[in-house]
């Protein structure tokens, strides 16, 4: 068991993700089986947390290289139990069909026990197959201290039963508070892995560099001094290219461009993104959106940009003072939306009139036959 200790938001989950995707040596990655068990989705009650761990291991184990739920997989996982049955109770049955029927019944019982199934799968991986098994218990630090300790004990149990190598995230305050008591006292003198959040300025610098390297430089929308190198340095001067200028100044003058950009733009407002997605969903039934629907999408997009610009202006006066390009972009988007509003309204009215005409030309439905009323005869 190896503890990943840090404060909330320090990057423990990001480290675990990077470990499996980038940091694990390729020769180990080829042989190992690994699984990330996320406790963000665990039930609020942790009385049966061992069952949750076993269920998620069976569901999310990667690089198994065989299907544990197939007949061949079940024979591998429960090889010890099958061998005992064949040498024991099934040895007294001469009818081969009856033997297979009883063996199938026993395999069904064994596979329905998720805890036994997961433990025996882990033992097969590390024992019979002689492969490394790595289990990461992530977002444990999102729970209360008592729950973190309970999950820690359950993770220790699963690691011991399966002989796996385990990573477990733990909040630093919880570790410091309980490291002198069981079960954490055994880890007090071990060189645990601490993660501390980087300075905000460094995070901002890295994200800006990533945006420049991956988003604009790759599509030739920005140019910089040292283009003979792969990436711009802090001393390089950056300028916008003609293609970048077209995207910033010319294309926002078109409803088609704004509506398409809105489909791929990130939104902080989930309600707006949902309404835009619902409108674009019409393309599952039609070849493309008509102009009126594209205008609706562009209008929602422009309104969001105005609100977002106002929010950023209030939070950062320096942004308001120097955001001339953002102001120009918003002005262009709102201008084209307002200018084309009569056209969109006319198209909507024409479509509505055509729909009414189609309904009017449809033959009326046949009258329903009335049944004879029942009742008592009067004398």
N, C-alpha and C positions, 0 to 999 in steps of 0.2 A: 504494500500500500504506500502510495506516495501522495502527500498532501499538497494541494495548490492553494496557498493562503494569500488572501488579499482583501481589501475593502470592497464594498459594493461598487460595481462599475469600474473596477480596476482593470478588467480585461481577462478574467480567468476563463470565461467561455471562449473568448477569441483565441487564447493560447491553446486550448484543447482542440479547437477546430484546425488551427494551423499545425498542431502536432501531427494530426492524422493526414492532412493534405500536403504539407510541405516539409515538416521536420523529421518525420519517420524515415530512416534509411530505406532505400529501395529494396535491398535484399531482405530486410525484415518485413517490409510491406508485402512482399510477394508471398511470404510464408505465414504471416500472422493472421489471426482472426480478431476483429475489433468491434466494439459496440459502444455507442454513447447513449447513456440512460439519462434523459432530461427530466429533472424533478419539477420543472415548471408545470408539467402536465400531470403530475401525480395527484391522486385524490387528496382532499384536505385531511382526511383521517389517515394516519400512518400506522394503524394497528396491524395491518397485514402488508406492510411495505415490502416484505420479502417476496410476496406473490407478485407485486407490481414489478420488482426487479427481474424476476424470472420471466414474466410475461413479455416485458420489453426486450429482454435478451433474446428470446425466441423470435421476436418480431423484427428486431433491428440488427442482428448480428451480420457483419459484412465479411466478404471473402471466404465464406465457408467452403465453396467449391463443390458442394453437393446439397441436395434438398433434404433436410432432416425429416420432413413429413412424408417423403416417399417411402415405399417399402424397403428399398435399399438403404435409405437413410435411417429408418427405424431399426433395421438389422444392425447397423453400425452403432447407433446410440445405445441400444439395449442389448448389446452383444453378450454381456455378462449374464443378464436375466434370462435371455433366450437359451444360453448354454446350460444354465441351471435347470430350466424347464425340460430341455431335451434329455438331460441326464437323469432327471428326477421323475416328476409325475407323468410326463409324456412318453417316457421310455416303456411304460407298461401298456400303452395303447398300440395295437398292431395295425389298425386301420389308418392308412396314411391320410385320407380325407378328414377323418375325425381329428387326427393330430393337427393338421393345418387349421381346422376350424377352431380348436381350442387355443392354438398359438395366436391366431388372429384376435380372438377375444381378449387374451392377455395383453397383446400389444395395444389394443384399443384402450384398455384400462390404464396401462402405463403412460400412454401418450396424452390421455385426458388429465393426468396429474401434472399441471404446469410446473410446479416446483421440482418434482422428480425429473421431469423431462429436461428442464434447463440445466440442472445440476449434472445429469448424466451426459448431456451434450457437451458441457464444459469439460467434463472428465475425459470424454472421448477425444476432444481436440488436444488437450494437453498431455493425455496419456497414450492412447492407442495411436493417434496420428502424430504425436510428438511435435505439435505446432504451438507457437506462442499465442496466448490469449490475453488481450488487453481490453480492460473495461474502464470506461470513464464515467464517473458519476457527476453529472454537471448540474449547476444551479441548486446545489444543496444549500448554499449560503442564502437563498431566498427565504428559507424557513426560519422559524424561531430557534433559539439556541438549543432548547430541549429536543426539538425535532431534528436538528442537525446532528446531535449526538446519537439519536435513535437511528437515523439513516446511516451514520458512520458505522454503528454496530452491525446493521444489516449488510452493509457493503463488505465489512470484514468477514461476515459469515459466508457470503457468496464467494469472495476471493479465496477463502480457505477451502471451501467445498470444491471449487473448480480449479484451484491452483493457478489462478490468473494473476497478471500484473494489473494493479488497479490505480487509477488516478481519481482523486476526490477533491472537489472544491470546498473550501471552508472559509468562513469569514474570519478575518484576523482578530476581531474582538472576541469571538467565540473561542478561538484557539487559545488566546492569551488568558482568558478567564478560566478555562477548564483544563489547561495543559498539565496542571499538577494533580489532576484527579483521573481515575479510570473513566473511559478507556483511552483518553488522549495522553496520559502520562507516559505511555510507551513511546510516544513520538516527540517528547519534549526535547530530547538530546539528539534527535536525528536532524540532519541537514535538509530541512524541508524547502520547498520552492516557494519563494515569496514574489508576488506580483504587485507592483506599485504603479499607479496611473502616471503617465508622462505629463510634462508641463503642457498647458493648453496651447501655448505659443508653438510648441513643436508639433502638436497634433494639427493645428491650423496650417502650418507650413507644409507638412506632409500631404494633407488633403488637397491643398492648392496645387502642389507639385503633381499629385496623381491626376487631378483634373486636367492639368496642362498636358501631361505626358500621354495619357490615355485618350481623353476626349478631344481636344482641339488639335494638337500636334499630329495625331495619327491621321486625321481627316484633312490635314493641310489648311486649317483655318487660322492658324497662328504661325508666325515665323520668328526666329530668334537668331542672335549673332552666331552662336557656335553650332550651326547646323551640321558641321562635320562630325559632331559627337552625337550619341544616341539621345541624350536628354539635356535640356537646358540647365545651366547652373545659376546660382543666385546672382552672379554678376552679368548674365546675359540680358540684353535689352530685347523685349518682346513686342512685336507689332502684329496687327491683324492683317491677314491676307485678303486678296480680292474676294475669294470664296467666302471667307468669314464675314467680310463686309456685306456681301449680298444677303447672307442669312440674317444679319443684324439690322440692315437698313431697308432692303428692297422686298424680300419675301414676306415680312409681316404685313405688307399692304394687300395681301391676298387672303380671302376667307379659306381657300383650300389649304394653304400652308398652315394657318393658325389652327384649323380643326385637326390636321394631321399631327402637328406639334403637340397639341393638347392630349392626343391619345398616348403619347410616349413620355410626357413630362411628369416629373415627380410632384405630388401634391401633399401639402400638409393638412389640407381639408379633405377628410374622407368622404363627406357628403358630396362635394363637388366632383371628386374623382368617380364616385359611384354613378352620378347622373350622366357624366360624360361617357362612361363605359356602357351604361344602359342605352344611350343614343347610338353609339357605334355598334352595338350588338345587332342592329338592324342589318348589318352587312352579312350576317349569317343566313339571311333570307333573300337579300338583294345584292346585286353586283357592287353597288356603291351607295353612299348617302346622297340624297338630292341636296340642292343648294340651301333650302330652308333648314334642314337638319344640321348641315355644316355650319350655318350661321348660328344656330342655337348653341352648338359646341363652342364656337369661337366667342360668343357672347359670355358664356360661363367662364371660359378661360380668361378673357379680358377682365371680367369683374374680379376674379381671383387675383390676378396680377396687381390690380389697383389696390385691393385690400392688403396684399402682402407688402407692397411698396410702402403703404401708409404705416403698417406695423413696424417695418424696418426703420423708417424715418423716425418714428417715435422712440425706438430703442437706441438708435445711434445717430446723433445729429451729424456726425462726420460723413456717414453714408448718404444722408439727405443732401449734404452740400456737394458731394463729389460724384453722385450717381447720375450723371448726365445721360449716359448711354441707356441706363435702365429707364429713365424718364422718356427718352425718345422712343424706345421700344413700346412702352405702355401707351404713349400718345398715338403711335401708328396703329396698334391693335384696336384701341377704342375708336379711333377715327374710321377705320374700315368697317367696324361693326355698326357704327351709327349711320354711315353713308349707305350701306347696303340693306339697312332695316326695311325700307319700303319694298325693295325687290323681294326679300324673304317673306314679308307679309303678303305680297301679291301672290306669290307661289303657293303659300299656305291656303289662301282663300280660294285659289283656283283648284287646288287639290281637294279641298273640302267640298266645293260645289260639284266636282266630278264624282266624288264618292256618293253624294246625295242623289245625283242623277242615276248612277248605277243601281242604287238601292230602289229608286222609283221605277226603273225599267224591269226590275225582277218581277216575275209573276207572283201574285199573292199566294200564300200557302192555302192548301185545300181546307175547307171548314171541317172542324172536328165534329164527328157524329155524337149527338147527344143520346145518352142512354135513357131508357124509359124509367121514369121516377117510380120508385116503389112506394107502397103505403097500404094502409088498410082500406078495404072497400067500405063505402058508406051505404047504408040501407035506409 
